[in-house]
Amino acid sequence: MLAAGCRQDMHNQPKFIPQRGTDFFADGRSVRPQVEHTVARGQLREDQYFYTGLLNGKEQDALPFPATMQVLERGQERFNIYCTPCHSRVGNGAGMIVQRGYKPAGNYHDAKRLAQPLSHYFYVMSNGYGAMPDYSAQLTPADRWAVAAYIRALQLSQNAKASDVPQGEKIQNLSDIAEQEGLPASYAGPWALPATAVSAKPTGGTVGGVPEENQNPPASKNKAPLNPETVPSTNAAGGKGSKPPATN
């Protein structure tokens, strides 16, 4: 009776053990290769533009979903967490680690960045660029697009025109808004761009070992450069504590 209870039929049955060879198949592998073009559940990624930022191999100036207030608020939150150490909260490339010696980051308000298509920011966050590592592990594709949308909002905050305001909306002067909010007069005054930020138009000279284009350039007649020391947290979505677009 004891011998009858010690049968090993299932233990000794013929089977393939993963990663062990076999002479059953001609290639000697027990584990069979996946069928060509097999896609794991949830990883089909049919929307090429959403996942790569490229359409037919080229960057596009478009968001793959509507830029709602929720998207901008999410983008602001992710931007403030992952991007401000280098780019600063106002996006002028003079973040705290840049001020402490790290390579100057891109200034989103210079002519070069203003001319770049929206998906360029998504592509750089996905793959890295120069001294900037990729942030694909920290930011989901949707979050990378939200950050890109918020960067556009930051750019608009310093380049807004009267024609950008919806018809019927009242346009207020920045100095009047500052007074209403109880902010100091310097809030609406001209700001000097920090010397660590990258300028869009180099001059070729140096001052104190720093290129002249990185010195404090004069403020434009139409808008003032950014100063993170005098600007509160910028909220392009228009929330409390936000800095509205500058107007003339």
N, C-alpha and C positions, 0 to 999 in steps of 0.2 A: 504493500500500500504506500509506504514511504517513497519507494522508487517511482511509482506511478505519479506521485505528486511533484516530482522534480523535473518535469519535461521542460525543455528549452526551445520549443519550436519557434516562438516569436523572436527570441533572442538570437537564434542561429539562422533566421531566415535570410535569404539573399536580398541585399539592399545596397544602395550607393551611400557612402559616407562622404559628406562635403569635403572638398579639397584633397581627396584621395584618388589615385589613379585607378583605371579599370581597363581590362582588355575587351570589354563588351563593345565599346565604341572605337572606331578607327583612329580618332585623335587621342585616345588614351585618357580622356578627361571624364570623370564621373558627373561633374556639374555641366549641364548643357548651356551653351551661350543663348542669350535672349534673342527672341525673334527680332530681326532688323526693324528699326524705327519704333520699337516698343517704348511707350511713355508711361511713367508711373502715374498713378491716380493723383489728380490735382496739379500735375506738372506739365500739362499740354502746352501752355503759353502760346496760344494762337496769336495773341495780339503782340506782334513783333515790336511795334513802336513803344508800347507800354513797358516792356521788359528791357529794351535796349536803348531807347532814345534815338534810334536810327530808323529811317524809312528808305529802303533801297540803298542802304549804306550811307545816308546823309542825315545830318542833324536838321531838325525842323523847328520852326518857331510856333509851336502849338502845344497845348496841354491836352492829354488824352481823355480828360473828364472835365466837367464844369468847375470853374474856380469859385466855389461857394465860400461863404464866410467861415464855415466849418473847416474847409480845406486850408484857408489862409491862417486860421488860428492854430491848426495842427502844424502847419509849416513854420509858423513863428516859434512854437514851443520846441520843435526839433532843431531849428536853426539856433535858438538861444542855448541849447544844450551842446550841440556838436560843432557848430560853426564859429561861434563868437570868440573862442580862444585865439583864433588866427585872424578872422575877418572883422571882429568887433560887432557889437549889437547893431551898429548903423551900417555895417558892410563896407567900411572904407579901407579894410586891409590892415588896420592898426590895432589888432587884438593884443591882449595882455602878454602872450608869449612872444609876439613879434616885437613888442616894446622891450622885451628882455633878451633880444638877440636872435630869435628865430628868423628864418628867411621871410622877407615881406610877403604877405599874402595879396591876392588880387583885390583891387579896389573896384567894387561893383558899379561905382559911379563915374568911372573914367570912360573915355570914348570907345576903347576897345571892348570893354565888357558890355556897354550899352548896345553895341552892335551885334553881340553874339546871340544866336537863336536860343530860345528857352530850353530846348532839349540838351544844349551844350552843358548846362549845369547838372542835369540829370546824368549825362554821360560821364562827366568828371567825378561826380559822387560815386558812380558805379565802378569806375576803373582807375581813379586816381589821375593826377597830372602833376608833373614836376616833383616838388617836395611834398605835395599833398598826397596822402595815402587814400585808397578807396574806402568808402564807408558803406559798402554793400552788406557787411555783417551787422552794422549798427542800425541801418535804415532800410526798411522794406521798400520795394519799388514805389508803392503808393506814397510813402513818407518822403522819398527822394523827389517825387513830383511836387508834393506839397511844399517842400523847401524851395524848389525852383520857382514855384508860383509866388512864394513870399519874397524871394529875391527880387522878382519883378515889381512887387509892391513897394519894396524898399527903394528901388530905382525910381519909381513913379513919385514917391514922396519927395524927392529932390529935383524932379524934372517935370512936375505937373504944370499944365497950362490951363487957362480959363476954358478952352475948348474941351478939356477932358471932363469937366464938371457936367453932370446931367442937366438938361434944360429944366429951369424952374428952381434949381437949388441955389441958395444964397452963397456967394463967395465972400469969405472973411479974410482980412489981413492977418498975417501971423502975429504981429505985434498986438493986435486987438484981442486975439485968442489968448495970448500969454497973459495979458492984463486981466481978462475975465477969469482965468484959472489961477490967478494969484502967483504967477511965475515971475522970476526976475526979468528985467529988461534985456539982459544978455541972452535970454532964450531965443529971442527973435533977431538978435544982432548977427553980424558976420562972424563966421568961425574960421579959424586957421586949420588947414589940413595938417595932421601930425607928420613930422619929418620921416616917420617910418613907412608911411603909405606910399604906394607906387603911383607915380604920376603918369598921365596918358601921353604927355608931350615932352620928351627929354630935351635938354638943352646942351648936354655934353660936358659941362663944367662940374666942378666939385667944390663943396664948402665944408671944411672940417672933415674931409674924407668921405663925406656923404654927397652923392650926385645932386646937382642943383635942382633936378626935377623932383627930388624927394624933400627939398626944403619947402617951407610954407609958401605956396603960390598965392597970388592975389585972388580975392574972391571975385566971382563972376558978377556982372551987373544984374543978371537975372536970378541968380540963386547963390546961396552961401555954401561954402564947403562944410563938411561935417566935423564936429568935435565931440567925441564920446564923453569928454569930461563935463560938458554942459547939456547933453541931450539925455533925457530920461529914456526908459525902455521904449523903443519905437514899436508901435503897434499899427501895422498897415491896415489891419482889419477895423481900426477905428475904435478900439476899446478904451477903457479908462487909462489915463496916463500916456495916451498916444500923442504923436507929433503929427499934426495935419500937414498936407502938402503946402509948401511955401508959395505965397502968391505975391504979386507985385502991386 
